């Protein structure tokens, strides 16, 4: 059971890292598009102008929702695994 909980918590943390990498890549892309040296995080899908931008913002918002849910679940699984293992 402890191994399953640790594996699930690792999967949750990997999902959060995937969201951070995707968000950073999207921010770099938006900064290049606007010709700026600052990073713009595009989490507002209604501000996207093209079809591709809208799809990217929608995907980013869904992945962000998953990361918001995965972080507390992963932390709780990790804590339970540590307490059970000790």
ROMAR-522281 format. One line per 8 residues: number of its first residue (from 0); for each residue x, y negated, z negated of C-alpha. Coordinates in steps of 0.5 Angstrom, whole numbers. Each point is the difference from the previous one (the first is absolute). Layout:
! ROMAR-522281
NUM> X,Y,Z | ...;
END
This chain:
! ROMAR-522281
0> 0,0,0 | 6,-5,-2 | 3,1,7 | -7,-1,4 | -1,-6,-4 | 7,-3,1 | 0,2,8 | -7,-4,0;
8> 3,-6,-4 | 6,0,5 | -5,0,6 | -4,-6,-3 | 7,-4,-1 | 2,2,7 | -7,-3,3 | 2,-6,-4;
16> 7,0,3 | -3,1,7 | -5,-6,-1 | 6,-5,-2 | 4,2,6 | -6,-1,5 | -2,-6,-3 | 7,-3,0;
24> 1,3,7 | -7,-4,2 | 3,-6,-4 | 6,0,4 | -4,1,7 | -5,-6,-2 | 6,-5,-2 | 3,2,7;
32> -6,-2,3 | -1,-7,-3 | 8,-1,1 | 1,-1,-8 | 5,2,-4 | -5,1,-6 | -4,7,-1 | -7,0,1;
40> -4,5,-3 | -6,1,4 | -6,3,-4 | -6,-4,3 | -2,4,6 | -5,-6,2 | 6,-4,1 | 3,5,5;
48> -1,-3,7 | 1,6,5 | -3,7,1 | 7,3,-2 | 1,-5,-6 | -7,2,-3 | 1,7,0 | 7,-1,-3;
56> -3,-4,-6 | -6,5,-1 | 5,6,0 | 4,-4,-5 | -6,-2,-4 | -2,7,-1 | 7,3,-1 | 0,-6,-6;
64> -6,3,-3 | 3,7,0 | 6,-3,-3 | -4,-4,-6 | -4,7,-1 | 6,4,0 | 5,-4,-5 | -4,1,-6;
72> -2,7,2 | 7,2,1 | 3,-4,-6 | -6,4,-4 | 2,7,3 | 8,-2,-2 | -2,-1,-7 | -4,6,-1;
80> 5,4,3 | 6,-3,-4 | -5,1,-7 | -1,7,2 | 7,2,2 | 2,-3,-7;
END
